[in-house]
Amino acid sequence: MLGILLIDKPAGISSHDVVNAVRRKLGTRRVGHAGTLDPNATGLLIIAVGPATRFLQYLPLEPKEYVGVVTFGKETNTQDGEGHIVAEKPVPHDLAAQLAEVLPQFEGLIQQIPPMYSAVKKAGKPLYAYAREGKDVERLPRTIHIEEITVENIDGPDVTLRVACSGGTYMRTLAHDMGQTLGCGGYLSALNREKVGKFELQNAIQLDDVGIDHLLPLKDALPPVPVVALNHEQASSIREGRPVSVKSGPSANIAGLLDQNGDVIGMARVHGNLLQPECVIPIEVA
């Protein structure tokens, strides 16, 4: 059993809760996910089953697209609706105009400081552990890429934004930083992830409906990563960890490898016409 599941995560459960539910439903322990969603966030979660967990790193998982609601005029200690309010300030009467002026500075390559309530580690200890102890420790900024921010609706202090961004982006930190720039504070009050790379929420299933029939084969999940069809002899060499030569290697640095039945058996680094296996599915589970 191996493949990819597109799950529409409901609010109120963690990404790990989704993994555990899939394990129970499919009767296998080997389940993993790509791109954590906070418990109160909803939307697309990519789940890998069986040996497919080893291929998550190769899937086209960027950019990511979110629709979030930022509530201006208040700050919380977690930068989202899970925390308690730590500051309140008046919202600008011309919020729409001020937003239009400041949003461009949040597009492109920008720096973000990870929130204290996050799993990022400091001295081997997650930041949220320090936060729960009432400590605020120094964090190094990270470079992220915001492809586009679009205002979809403004309802009083609540602004609905559509954001296309790189992996590693903290949407609640984006909300917080916007509030700081506007001078009134802000926090992320709702979040829904609609796209992860080429994968879209509209093709996801509900957690209660998970079944083997919903598994997406790796050969369908990998593109636009190129795939190379191998003959029986080449496939045998790859399974034994030996590189193979092909008539015309793909232009990419990495490629998926298909056996004579058209099933993915591994990934390889491309060195001209030479394919060096990097990740191989054991024959007993292929």
C-alpha positions as CSV (number, residue, x, y, z in Angstrom):
1,M,0.0,0.0,0.0
2,L,1.5,3.3,-1.1
3,G,0.4,6.6,-2.5
4,I,-0.6,10.1,-1.7
5,L,-3.8,11.4,-0.1
6,L,-5.2,14.9,-0.4
7,I,-7.1,15.6,2.9
8,D,-9.4,18.6,3.7
9,K,-8.3,19.0,7.3
10,P,-11.1,20.2,9.6
11,A,-10.6,22.8,12.4
12,G,-9.9,21.6,15.9
13,I,-7.4,18.8,15.3
14,S,-3.7,18.8,14.6
15,S,-1.9,17.5,11.5
16,H,-0.6,14.6,13.6
17,D,-4.2,13.8,14.6
18,V,-5.0,13.5,10.8
19,V,-2.0,11.1,10.4
20,N,-3.2,9.0,13.3
21,A,-6.7,8.8,11.9
22,V,-5.4,7.7,8.5
23,R,-3.3,5.0,10.2
24,R,-6.4,3.6,11.8
25,K,-8.5,3.8,8.7
26,L,-5.9,2.1,6.4
27,G,-4.4,-0.2,9.0
28,T,-0.8,0.9,8.5
29,R,1.7,2.7,10.7
30,R,3.7,4.2,7.8
31,V,1.9,7.5,7.3
32,G,3.4,11.0,7.1
33,H,2.4,14.5,6.1
34,A,3.9,17.5,4.3
35,G,3.4,21.0,5.6
36,T,1.9,21.3,9.1
37,L,-1.4,23.1,9.6
38,D,-2.2,24.6,13.0
39,P,-5.1,22.9,14.8
40,N,-7.5,25.8,14.1
41,A,-6.5,26.1,10.5
42,T,-8.4,24.2,7.8
43,G,-7.7,23.0,4.3
44,L,-5.4,21.0,2.2
45,L,-3.0,18.6,3.9
46,I,-0.8,16.3,1.9
47,I,-0.5,12.7,3.3
48,A,1.8,10.0,2.2
49,V,1.1,6.3,2.8
50,G,3.6,3.4,2.9
51,P,7.0,3.9,1.1
52,A,5.5,7.0,-0.4
53,T,6.5,8.8,2.8
54,R,10.1,8.8,1.5
55,F,9.0,10.7,-1.6
56,L,7.4,13.7,0.1
57,Q,10.7,15.6,-0.3
58,Y,10.4,15.2,-4.0
59,L,6.8,16.3,-4.5
60,P,6.0,19.7,-6.1
61,L,4.8,21.4,-2.8
62,E,5.4,25.1,-3.6
63,P,4.0,27.7,-3.8
64,K,1.3,27.4,-1.2
65,E,-1.9,29.4,-1.3
66,Y,-3.9,30.5,1.7
67,V,-7.0,32.4,2.4
68,G,-6.8,34.0,5.8
69,V,-8.7,36.5,7.9
70,V,-6.6,39.1,9.8
71,T,-8.3,40.9,12.6
72,F,-6.7,44.3,13.1
73,G,-6.7,46.4,16.3
74,K,-5.7,43.5,18.6
75,E,-2.6,41.4,19.3
76,T,-2.5,38.0,20.9
77,N,0.4,36.2,22.5
78,T,0.2,33.4,19.8
79,Q,-0.4,35.7,16.9
80,D,-3.6,33.8,16.2
81,G,-7.0,33.3,17.8
82,E,-5.7,30.5,20.0
83,G,-4.0,32.9,22.4
84,H,-5.2,35.7,24.7
85,I,-5.2,39.4,23.8
86,V,-2.2,41.3,25.0
87,A,-2.8,44.6,23.3
88,E,-5.6,46.7,21.7
89,K,-5.4,49.8,19.6
90,P,-7.8,51.7,17.3
91,V,-8.0,50.5,13.7
92,P,-7.3,53.2,11.1
93,H,-10.5,54.7,9.7
94,D,-8.9,54.4,6.2
95,L,-7.8,50.8,6.7
96,A,-8.3,49.9,3.0
97,A,-6.1,52.7,1.8
98,Q,-3.4,52.1,4.4
99,L,-3.4,48.4,3.5
100,A,-3.0,49.2,-0.2
101,E,0.0,51.3,0.7
102,V,1.8,48.8,2.9
103,L,1.1,45.4,1.3
104,P,3.7,45.8,-1.4
105,Q,6.5,45.7,1.2
106,F,5.3,42.2,2.3
107,E,5.7,40.8,-1.2
108,G,8.9,39.3,-2.7
109,L,11.7,38.1,-0.5
110,I,11.1,39.2,3.1
111,Q,12.4,38.3,6.6
112,Q,10.2,36.6,9.2
113,I,11.0,35.9,12.9
114,P,9.4,32.6,13.9
115,P,6.7,33.0,16.5
116,M,7.4,31.9,20.1
117,Y,4.5,29.4,19.8
118,S,6.1,27.3,17.1
119,A,8.0,24.0,16.8
120,V,11.2,25.7,15.7
121,K,14.0,24.6,18.1
122,K,16.4,26.7,20.2
123,A,19.2,24.8,21.9
124,G,17.4,21.5,21.1
125,K,14.1,22.8,22.7
126,P,11.0,23.9,20.8
127,L,10.1,27.5,21.1
128,Y,6.6,26.8,22.3
129,A,8.2,25.1,25.4
130,Y,10.0,28.4,26.3
131,A,6.8,30.3,25.6
132,R,4.8,28.1,28.0
133,E,7.4,28.9,30.7
134,G,6.8,32.6,30.1
135,K,10.2,33.1,28.4
136,D,10.8,35.1,25.2
137,V,14.1,33.9,23.6
138,E,16.0,35.4,20.7
139,R,15.1,33.9,17.3
140,L,16.9,34.4,14.1
141,P,15.0,35.8,11.1
142,R,14.2,33.5,8.2
143,T,14.0,34.5,4.5
144,I,10.7,33.6,2.9
145,H,9.1,34.5,-0.4
146,I,5.6,36.0,-0.8
147,E,4.5,35.7,-4.4
148,E,1.3,37.7,-4.1
149,I,-1.1,39.1,-1.6
150,T,-4.6,40.0,-2.6
151,V,-7.3,41.7,-0.5
152,E,-10.5,39.8,-1.0
153,N,-12.8,41.4,1.6
154,I,-12.8,44.0,4.3
155,D,-15.5,43.8,7.0
156,G,-14.7,46.3,9.8
157,P,-11.4,45.2,11.4
158,D,-11.5,41.8,9.6
159,V,-9.6,41.6,6.4
160,T,-9.7,38.5,4.2
161,L,-6.4,38.0,2.3
162,R,-5.3,35.5,-0.4
163,V,-1.6,34.8,-0.1
164,A,0.7,32.8,-2.4
165,C,3.9,32.0,-0.6
166,S,6.9,29.7,-0.2
167,G,7.0,26.9,2.3
168,G,8.1,27.9,5.8
169,T,5.9,31.0,5.8
170,Y,4.1,31.7,9.1
171,M,0.8,33.2,8.1
172,R,0.1,34.3,11.7
173,T,3.5,36.1,11.8
174,L,2.5,37.8,8.5
175,A,-0.7,39.0,10.1
176,H,1.2,40.2,13.2
177,D,3.8,42.0,11.2
178,M,1.1,43.7,9.1
179,G,-0.5,44.9,12.3
180,Q,2.8,46.3,13.6
181,T,3.4,48.1,10.3
182,L,-0.1,49.7,10.4
183,G,0.5,50.6,14.1
184,C,-2.7,49.0,15.3
185,G,-1.7,45.4,15.8
186,G,-3.3,42.4,14.3
187,Y,-3.7,38.6,14.5
188,L,-4.7,35.7,12.3
189,S,-8.3,34.8,13.2
190,A,-9.0,32.2,10.5
191,L,-6.9,30.3,7.9
192,N,-7.7,27.9,5.0
193,R,-5.0,26.4,2.8
194,E,-6.3,26.0,-0.8
195,K,-3.2,25.0,-2.8
196,V,0.1,23.2,-2.2
197,G,2.1,23.2,-5.4
198,K,0.0,21.7,-8.1
199,F,-2.4,20.1,-5.5
200,E,-5.7,21.8,-4.9
201,L,-8.2,21.7,-2.1
202,Q,-11.1,21.1,-4.5
203,N,-9.6,17.6,-5.2
204,A,-9.3,16.7,-1.5
205,I,-11.5,14.3,0.5
206,Q,-12.9,14.5,3.9
207,L,-11.1,12.7,6.7
208,D,-14.1,10.4,7.4
209,D,-14.1,9.3,3.7
210,V,-10.4,8.1,3.6
211,G,-10.0,4.7,1.9
212,I,-7.5,2.8,-0.3
213,D,-9.4,3.9,-3.4
214,H,-8.4,7.5,-2.7
215,L,-4.7,6.9,-2.9
216,L,-3.0,8.9,-5.7
217,P,-0.3,6.9,-7.4
218,L,3.2,8.4,-7.2
219,K,3.5,8.5,-11.0
220,D,0.6,11.0,-10.9
221,A,1.8,12.9,-7.9
222,L,5.4,13.5,-9.0
223,P,5.0,15.6,-12.2
224,P,6.1,18.3,-13.1
225,V,9.1,16.5,-11.8
226,P,10.2,14.5,-14.9
227,V,9.9,10.7,-14.9
228,V,12.0,8.2,-16.9
229,A,10.7,4.8,-18.1
230,L,13.2,2.0,-17.6
231,N,13.4,-1.5,-19.1
232,H,13.6,-4.6,-17.0
233,E,17.4,-4.7,-16.9
234,Q,17.7,-1.0,-15.9
235,A,15.0,-1.3,-13.2
236,S,16.8,-4.3,-11.7
237,S,20.1,-2.3,-11.6
238,I,18.3,0.6,-9.9
239,R,16.8,-1.7,-7.3
240,E,20.3,-2.9,-6.5
241,G,21.5,0.6,-6.1
242,R,23.5,0.8,-9.3
243,P,23.4,3.8,-11.7
244,V,22.0,3.3,-15.2
245,S,22.6,5.1,-18.5
246,V,19.7,6.3,-20.7
247,K,19.7,7.6,-24.3
248,S,18.5,11.0,-23.3
249,G,18.5,12.2,-19.6
250,P,16.0,14.8,-18.5
251,S,17.2,18.4,-18.1
252,A,16.3,18.4,-14.4
253,N,18.6,17.5,-11.5
254,I,16.2,14.9,-10.2
255,A,13.8,12.4,-11.9
256,G,11.3,9.8,-11.0
257,L,12.0,6.2,-12.3
258,L,9.3,4.0,-13.7
259,D,9.5,0.2,-14.2
260,Q,8.2,-1.6,-17.2
261,N,4.7,-1.5,-15.7
262,G,4.7,2.3,-15.4
263,D,5.0,2.3,-11.6
264,V,7.4,4.5,-9.7
265,I,10.3,2.5,-8.2
266,G,12.5,5.3,-7.1
267,M,14.2,8.7,-7.6
268,A,17.5,9.4,-9.2
269,R,20.0,12.2,-9.5
270,V,20.6,13.1,-13.1
271,H,24.1,13.5,-14.3
272,G,23.8,13.9,-18.1
273,N,22.7,10.5,-19.4
274,L,23.5,8.8,-16.1
275,L,20.8,8.2,-13.4
276,Q,22.2,7.7,-9.9
277,P,19.5,6.1,-7.6
278,E,18.8,8.1,-4.5
279,C,15.6,6.6,-3.2
280,V,14.3,3.2,-4.1
281,I,11.1,1.3,-3.3
282,P,11.9,-2.3,-2.1
283,I,10.7,-4.9,-4.6
284,E,8.5,-6.6,-2.0
285,V,6.3,-3.5,-1.6
286,A,6.4,-2.3,-5.2
